[in-house]
Every structure is written in C-alpha cells, then in structure tokens.
C-alpha cells in the first residue's frame, strides 16, 4: 500500500485506508501470493489507474497499464468508450505461468450486452483466454487456454466481479463468489500475446471493445472455493469502502 500510494501520489485517507484494509486481508488469507497484477482503479485519473498494486513501478515489466482510445477516468473507475482499451503487458507465455493454475477477472459497474470483451486474448495458437460477460441476454463467454468458446447461459447482469480460471484440466467461471460453470478441457497452449482490458488482443490488435465501466481487474493464479469466497469479500469490501459497489 505504501509503495502504491507513493507511486500514484494519492493522499486521500479514504482511499489509503481502503487499500490498506484490502492489502492486510489479502495477506491474512494467503491471497497476496496468488496475484500477478491487481488494478484497483483508485485516484480518479489515468495516471493513478495505470499502476499495478502488486508492483507499482512505471514499467512494462511491472505490468503498468497503457491506456489507448480514450475513455473517462473518475472516482468510480474507468468508463470505456468506442475504442478504449488498456495493454497490461502481461504475456502468459513469457511469464511462464502454470497452465493449470491461472485466471483473471474484472469488476464491472455497467449492465450491457453485445460482443464486448471485458479482457483477454485470442491468438493463432489457437488459444482463447478471455471474458465476455454478457454477449446477449444470458450468454457468457469465458475460458483459459481454450481453443473453443466455453459459453453458456450463465448471467443476466454484467455488473459485479466476473472471473475465469483453470485448475489443472478444468475451466471455471465465477460471478462474485458463486461458481457458475465448469468444463473439463485440455489446455491448448500459451497465447503469447499481452492481455488487453476492455477489449481482446486479437492476433496483436485490439478488437471487440467494451463500453462498460470498470473499477477492478486482476491477473492471478487459480483459487479454490474458500479462497474465491474470501477474495470476493475483499474485493467487495474495497468497493463498499469507496462507495462504488453494485
């Protein structure tokens, strides 16, 4: 927390206390070691929103975000627009993540439908690692190291924390702390592309932009059911402390 506040220049005590509470809870529950990147989107500007809480250095190697295409940054997070997206510089292949122990998620404050990718990649491997929280009235796409669309009638509201992860040979989809679906499917291989936020990195270019407002993203290792419950509580407590939960 101290390093993050120093990097961002944030001095607001409400934000500082909310982050410190989150930090201590992650440590207490043994979840801090699960996270490669965490973007809490606090401070209200593109500058403060770009930093990775887990390593708040202003470098690509620290997975500092590079925003493109505009969007509006404010106290409720990042409202994306027509072609807004962010490059995380996190590449699952170059980071040599364990394919059976990997996942990511986002917290949306907007309920919309359409072919709007919340985060992820689609590579020529082929490998789909992405989230499309609400493609139509009920259809969700989500998966990790997949060569097909893991989809189903999972949610009717794209607000809240949606995540996907792979545990060994099984893919999982969660909304908040509830597991929505699983599928046994062998990993197809690394994507070798940087994960994009609010769009998908399609063979190296952004596409299928989202129009949602986001207040939290993460890239992480997988978690068991108890850890997911504890983790969602921590995320939601952060949003409540910042008066932006849904």
N, C-alpha and C positions, 0 to 999 in steps of 0.2 A: 504493500500500500504506500509506504513512504517513497519508494522508488518511482511508483506510478504518479503520485502527486507531484513529485519533483520534475518529472519529465513533462507532464501536461501543464504545470503551473496552476493547477486547481487549488484554491484555498478555501472554498466553500465548506463549512463544517458539516453540513448535512450530507454532502457527497462523501467527504472524508470518513465520516462515521459509518455511512452505509457500506463503503468499500472495505473498511477495516473489519466490520462485522462479517461481511462475506468472506474475507480473507481468513479470519480466525475459524469460521465454520468449515471452510474447505480443508484447512489443516486438521481440525479436530476430527473430521470424518474421513481423513486419509484420501481426500479427493484432489488435493493440490498437485500430487504427482501424476494424476491422470490427464492433466491439461497441457496440451502443446500451446494453445492460444486461447485467449478469452478477451472478448471485446465488449466492455460494459456500456459503451457509448454514453459517457457522462461528461459534463462540462459544456455541452451545447454547441461545439464548433467542430469543423472538420479536423482541425489540429488536435483537439483533445480526443476526438473519437478514433483517431487513427492508431492509437497505441495499443499494443498487446499487453494486457495486465500482467501476464506471466513473465514477460521480459520487455519492459518498456524502453527499449533502445530505438532510436530513429534510424533503423536499418532494415534492409530486405531480409537479412539473416535472422532478425528478431521477429519477423512476420508483421512488421508495421504495415498498415494498410495504405494503399494508394488509391484514392477516390478518382473516378472519371465520370464525365457526363452530367455532373451537377447533383441535383437533389438538395434538400434543405435539412440543415443540421440544427437541432434545438434541444431543449431540456428533456423532451420525450424520446429523443433518439434521432434516427436518420430517416427522413421521408424521401423515399426514392422517387424518381420521375420517369420520363420517357426512355432514357438510355443511361441511367445512373447505375454504376456498379463499383465494386472495390476489389482490388487484387490483394490477396493475403500473402502472396509469395510462398505459400506452403505447398510443397510438391510431395505427395506421398511416396514417390519413388526415391527422390534424392534424400528425403528424410528417413528412408528405410523403415517406415512404420511396419509393425507386425500386421499382416493382412487379417488375421483372426482376432485382432484386438484394436479396433479403430472405429471412430464415429465422429459425428459433428451435429450441431443443432443451431436453431435460431429462435428468437422470441419476436413474434410479430404482434403489432398493435392494430392491425388492419384486417378486416374480413373481406377478401375479394376472391374472385375466381378467374381462371384463364391459364394459358400455358406460360406461367410466370415462375421462373426458377428462383427459389429462395437462396440457394447456394449450391456450388458443386462444379463438377467437370463431366464432360463426355469426350472420351478420347478414342483414337483409332485402334486401340489395343484389341478388341473394344473393352471399355470399362466405364460403366456408369457409376458415379459416386455423387449423389445429388439429392435434393429435396424440392419437390413441387407440392407445396402443402395442400392446395385446393385447385386442381385442374378444372373441374366443373363442380356441379352441385355437391358431389360427395367424393370424387376420386382424388386420391393422393398417390403421387409417385415418390418413392424413396428407396435408396439402396446404397450399398457399399461394395465396390469391386464386382459389379454385376454386368452381364452382357445383355440384359433384357430389362424391361420395365417391371420392377416389383411394384405392383399397384393394386388398389382395391378401394372399396367404399369405406374409408376409414374415418373421415371427419366431415362435418358440415360447417365448420367455422375455422378459419385460418389464423385466428388470434391465439396467443399463448405460445408455449415453448414446444416446438416440434423437433424431434431428433431421430436420427437413424444410426445404427451401429451394427458391426459384425462381431459376433462371438464365435470363434472357430469357423465352422461352416454354416452358421445360421445368421441370417439378417433379421434385424428387429426394427420396428417403428414404434416410437413413443409420442404421445401428446401429453404434455405436462409430465405427470409421473405414471401415467397409465400406458401399459403396453397394448398397442392396437393390433399388431400382426407380427408374425414371424414367417420365415421361409428358409428351408434348407437349400442352399445353393452354393456350389463351389466358387471360390474367388477366381476371377478371370485374369487377374494380373494388375499391376500398377497402372495408373493413368498417365503418369509422367507429365502432368500439367499443374499449374498453380490453381488452387481453389479460388473461385470468384464468389463474392457475396452479391446478392440481389440480381444475379444473372448466372448463366452457366458458361464455363470456359469450354467452348466447342472447338476442338482441334486448334486452340490457340487464340480464338477470338470470342468476344462477349456476344451472347445472343439470349433471346427469351427473357428480356429484362422484367423485373418485378416492379410493381407500383405500390408496394406495401411500406409501412413504417416499421422500422426495426429498432429494438433497444438492447439487443444482446445477441452475440454469436459466440460459438466455441468450436474448436477442433480438438479432439481428445482421444484417449483410449476408451475402450468399452467399459461399461459398468454393469454390475449385477442389479437385481431388482431392488434390494435395500439401498444400494448406493444411488440408484436413479431416484428413488423417493427422497432421500436426503438431499441430493443435488438439486432437484426441482424446488424443494423447500428453500434452499439457499438462494436460488435464482429469484423465486417469487418474493422472498423477504427483501431482496435488494430492490426489486421494482416497487414494492409497497413503501419502503423507506424513502424512495424517490418520488412517490405519489404518481406512478405511471403504470401500475399493474392493470390487467384487464380481467 
